[in-house]
C-alpha cells in the first residue's frame, strides 16, 4: 500500500482526472483546496498567451537563474540564499531529508499541515512530538508555552506553518522573532510561509533566514499568486545552508512556463495586494454568514468551521458539487471542516447550501 499524506482535491471527482471535461469546473466549488479565488495577474496571462508555444516546447534555464534573480530583487535577499523548486512539496521532499537525520526528534504543531509529519515521521522514521494548540484561544500559538516545550524536549527540528494550515491563524513576526532568539542554535526551525502574503508581506521572515543559520523559510507561489497549477516555489536559507542543499536540487528545477508566470507575478505587486485586500473582505463576509457553524477567525484565505455533524454536512455539500476539506484523522477529524474563500458568487452559493 502506498503511504502518503492526505490532501484535498476531491473536487476533481466532479471534473474528471482525465481532464477531458474541464468545462465542468465552472459548476464546481473547490473549497477543499486553498487555491486563490482570483486569476493570476493580467500581465501573467498576457505573457503566457503571447509566448505559450515557445514556453511549452522549450527547455528552461538549467538552474532557474532568472527566477532566482527576480526573487532576490523583489524580496531584497541575496541570490546565494535562494533555492528554487517546482512547488513547496517538491522542495520539502528534496531538502528535509538533508536537514533532518534519520530518527530525528521533531516538534510539530497540532493541528498542522500533514505533509511534515509524513516526511519527518513516516519516511525519515523520526520521533514526532506534538505541541497541541487549543481551540479555546482559536488555536493560537503561545510562544512561552512553545519555548518551554522546546527546552524540555531539545528537538533536532521545529516545523511550523505560518499562517498555520488548517487553522488560518497568524503568529506575528515580532513574536516569532522573540521565540527564535531563545531557541538553541542546534535546533533547525523550518517555517512554511505559503499563505503569508494574505496576512501581509511585512510579516515574512525571509530576511531573517538569510542571517540565522538555523532558520529555513519555505515560500510557495501557488496560493498567494494564483499559480497552483504551475507548481513553483523557493526556499530562503543562510548562504552556507543553501550551499549544502543546492547540489541536491535537480537540473531544470522549475518548468519554463512556471518560471515565466512566477517572474511576471513578482513584477506586479500592486495587483496582488489589491486581491489580498479583497480576500479579507470576502472572508469576513463569509464568516459572518456562517456564524451558526462557529467559524474560527483567520488571517488567510481559509478558516475552520465546527458544524454539528461534519461528515454528514460535507457529504450533503458534495451532492451539490461543493467540496470542503474534511479531516481523515487527528484532533479535527469528524468535528471540523476547512473552508477556503472563493469569489462572491461562489461564496453566496456556499452560504445558501450551508443554511
QUIJO-V853523 format. One record per residue. N is the residue number from 1. RES is the residue in one letter. PSI is psi in whole degrees, -180 to 180 (none if undefined). OMEGA is omega in whole degrees, -180 to 180 (999 if undefined). D_LAST is the distance of its C-alpha to the last C-alpha in whole Angstrom. Layout:
# QUIJO-V853523
n;res;psi;omega;d_last
N;RES;PSI;OMEGA;D_LAST
N;RES;PSI;OMEGA;D_LAST
This chain:
# QUIJO-V853523
n;res;psi;omega;d_last
1;X;133;180;40
2;X;130;177;38
3;X;127;180;37
4;X;153;175;35
5;X;149;179;32
6;X;135;177;28
7;X;173;172;26
8;X;-160;180;23
9;X;11;178;24
10;X;-18;-180;22
11;X;-22;178;21
12;X;-14;173;25
13;X;-35;-179;24
14;X;-24;-180;22
15;X;-41;-176;25
16;X;121;-178;28
17;X;-10;175;30
18;X;-8;176;33
19;X;24;178;32
20;X;-14;-176;33
21;X;58;-179;30
22;X;-19;178;29
23;X;-22;179;28
24;X;-20;-177;25
25;X;-26;-179;23
26;X;-25;-178;22
27;X;-5;-174;19
28;X;138;171;18
29;X;110;-174;16
30;X;61;-179;18
31;X;8;176;16
32;X;-7;173;18
33;X;166;-172;22
34;X;28;176;23
35;X;152;179;24
36;X;145;176;24
37;X;-18;-177;22
38;X;165;177;25
39;X;162;171;28
40;X;165;178;32
41;X;140;174;34
42;X;-31;177;36
43;X;-37;177;39
44;X;-48;-177;38
45;X;-39;179;37
46;X;-44;180;40
47;X;-45;-178;42
48;X;-42;179;41
49;X;-41;-175;41
50;X;-35;-172;45
51;X;20;-173;46
52;X;-49;-180;44
53;X;-44;179;46
54;X;-44;-177;48
55;X;-29;-180;46
56;X;-35;-173;45
57;X;-7;-168;48
58;X;139;175;50
59;X;141;-180;50
60;X;168;171;49
61;X;145;-169;51
62;X;-41;-174;52
63;X;27;178;51
64;X;43;-173;48
65;X;-44;-180;51
66;X;-39;177;49
67;X;-44;178;46
68;X;-43;179;47
69;X;-39;-180;49
70;X;-39;176;46
71;X;-46;-180;44
72;X;-42;-179;47
73;X;-48;-174;47
74;X;-29;-178;44
75;X;-6;179;43
76;X;49;176;47
77;X;154;180;48
78;X;143;-178;51
79;X;-24;180;50
80;X;-13;-179;52
81;X;2;-170;49
82;X;130;176;47
83;X;113;-178;46
84;X;155;178;44
85;X;165;-178;42
86;X;69;-178;40
87;X;152;-177;36
88;X;-34;179;36
89;X;-39;177;36
90;X;-43;178;39
91;X;-38;179;41
92;X;-47;-179;39
93;X;-28;179;41
94;X;-45;-168;44
95;X;-35;-178;45
96;X;-40;177;43
97;X;-18;177;46
98;X;-13;177;48
99;X;-28;-176;47
100;X;133;174;47
101;X;154;176;49
102;X;130;-178;49
103;X;16;-177;48
104;X;155;173;47
105;X;119;-172;45
106;X;132;179;42
107;X;126;179;39
108;X;157;169;36
109;X;154;176;33
110;X;111;10;30
111;X;159;177;27
112;X;162;178;29
113;X;125;-168;29
114;X;-16;-177;30
115;X;-33;-179;33
116;X;-43;178;35
117;X;-37;179;35
118;X;-46;-178;36
119;X;-52;-174;39
120;X;-36;-177;40
121;X;-61;-174;40
122;X;-48;-174;40
123;X;-42;-177;42
124;X;1;178;44
125;X;33;178;45
126;X;162;173;44
127;X;116;-176;43
128;X;127;174;40
129;X;138;-175;39
130;X;128;172;35
131;X;107;-170;35
132;X;128;177;32
133;X;142;-172;29
134;X;134;175;28
135;X;-20;-180;24
136;X;-28;177;25
137;X;38;175;26
138;X;27;179;24
139;X;27;177;26
140;X;154;176;28
141;X;126;172;32
142;X;107;-175;35
143;X;-39;-180;38
144;X;-42;180;40
145;X;-41;179;39
146;X;-41;179;38
147;X;-40;178;42
148;X;-39;178;43
149;X;-42;179;42
150;X;-43;-178;44
151;X;-35;177;47
152;X;-42;-172;47
153;X;-36;-173;46
154;X;60;-175;48
155;X;162;173;46
156;X;-32;-176;47
157;X;150;172;44
158;X;126;-178;40
159;X;123;-175;37
160;X;154;169;35
161;X;131;-175;32
162;X;117;-7;31
163;X;147;-174;28
164;X;146;173;28
165;X;119;26;26
166;X;7;-171;23
167;X;-26;-178;23
168;X;9;-177;23
169;X;140;-179;25
170;X;136;168;29
171;X;115;-170;32
172;X;150;-179;34
173;X;-43;-179;37
174;X;-42;-180;40
175;X;-37;177;38
176;X;-41;-180;39
177;X;-41;177;42
178;X;-40;178;43
179;X;-47;-177;42
180;X;-35;-180;44
181;X;-23;-175;47
182;X;-5;179;47
183;X;137;178;46
184;X;141;-177;50
185;X;-25;-179;51
186;X;-15;-178;51
187;X;120;177;47
188;X;132;178;46
189;X;118;178;42
190;X;123;179;40
191;X;120;180;37
192;X;115;-178;35
193;X;37;-176;33
194;X;-36;-174;31
195;X;13;-170;29
196;X;-40;-176;31
197;X;-28;176;31
198;X;-33;180;28
199;X;-12;-180;29
200;X;121;-176;32
201;X;-21;177;35
202;X;-15;179;37
203;X;-7;-174;36
204;X;151;177;37
205;X;20;-179;40
206;X;-45;-179;42
207;X;-30;178;45
208;X;-35;180;45
209;X;-26;179;45
210;X;-34;-174;48
211;X;-11;180;50
212;X;117;-175;49
213;X;-22;-178;50
214;X;9;-178;48
215;X;131;175;45
216;X;129;177;43
217;X;127;179;40
218;X;130;-178;38
219;X;116;172;36
220;X;144;173;34
221;X;13;-178;34
222;X;-59;-167;31
223;X;-39;-177;28
224;X;-19;-178;29
225;X;11;178;31
226;X;43;-178;29
227;X;31;-177;32
228;X;-38;-179;30
229;X;-19;-179;32
230;X;-25;-180;35
231;X;85;-180;36
232;X;136;-176;37
233;X;178;176;38
234;X;162;176;41
235;X;142;170;42
236;X;128;-179;44
237;X;164;173;47
238;X;140;-177;50
239;X;-38;179;52
240;X;-41;178;54
241;X;-45;-180;51
242;X;-36;-179;50
243;X;-35;-180;54
244;X;-26;-179;53
245;X;-28;-174;50
246;X;-43;-178;51
247;X;-19;-178;53
248;X;-10;176;51
249;X;140;178;48
250;X;159;170;49
251;X;157;-176;51
252;X;58;-173;48
253;X;-20;180;46
254;X;132;179;43
255;X;156;-175;43
256;X;-44;179;45
257;X;-43;180;42
258;X;-41;178;40
259;X;-48;-179;42
260;X;-44;180;43
261;X;-45;-177;39
262;X;-42;-179;39
263;X;-41;179;42
264;X;-35;177;41
265;X;-44;179;37
266;X;-25;-179;39
267;X;0;-177;41
268;X;60;-176;39
269;X;-30;-178;37
270;X;-40;179;36
271;X;-47;-176;34
272;X;-35;177;32
273;X;-40;178;32
274;X;-39;180;30
275;X;-36;178;27
276;X;-41;178;27
277;X;-42;177;27
278;X;-38;-179;24
279;X;-42;179;22
280;X;-42;180;22
281;X;-44;179;21
282;X;-42;-179;18
283;X;-48;-177;17
284;X;-37;177;17
285;X;-41;179;15
286;X;-42;178;12
287;X;-41;179;13
288;X;-37;-179;13
289;X;-22;-175;9
290;X;24;-175;8
291;X;-28;180;11
292;X;-13;179;9
293;X;16;173;10
294;X;57;-180;13
295;X;147;177;14
296;X;124;179;18
297;X;145;-173;20
298;X;168;-179;21
299;X;1;-176;24
300;X;-157;-178;24
301;X;32;180;21
302;X;164;178;19
303;X;165;179;18
304;X;147;168;17
305;X;158;-177;13
306;X;80;-179;14
307;X;165;179;11
308;X;-38;180;13
309;X;94;-172;14
310;X;-45;-176;14
311;X;-43;-179;16
312;X;-40;179;14
313;X;-45;179;11
314;X;-39;180;13
315;X;-42;179;15
316;X;-38;178;12
317;X;-39;179;11
318;X;-34;178;15
319;X;-24;178;15
320;X;14;-178;13
321;X;37;173;16
322;X;123;-174;14
323;X;127;174;15
324;X;164;-174;15
325;X;117;171;18
326;X;162;178;19
327;X;123;-174;22
328;X;-22;-178;24
329;X;174;178;26
330;X;-174;-173;27
331;X;-23;-177;26
332;X;-14;-174;22
333;X;131;177;22
334;X;-2;-175;19
335;X;-39;-177;18
336;X;157;168;17
337;X;149;175;15
338;X;133;-178;17
339;X;131;175;15
340;X;150;-178;17
341;X;132;177;17
342;X;-171;180;17
343;X;173;-172;18
344;X;-42;-178;17
345;X;-45;179;16
346;X;-37;176;14
347;X;-41;179;12
348;X;-40;178;11
349;X;-39;178;10
350;X;-45;179;9
351;X;-45;-180;6
352;X;-42;179;5
353;X;-37;-177;5
354;X;-13;175;4
355;X;none;999;0
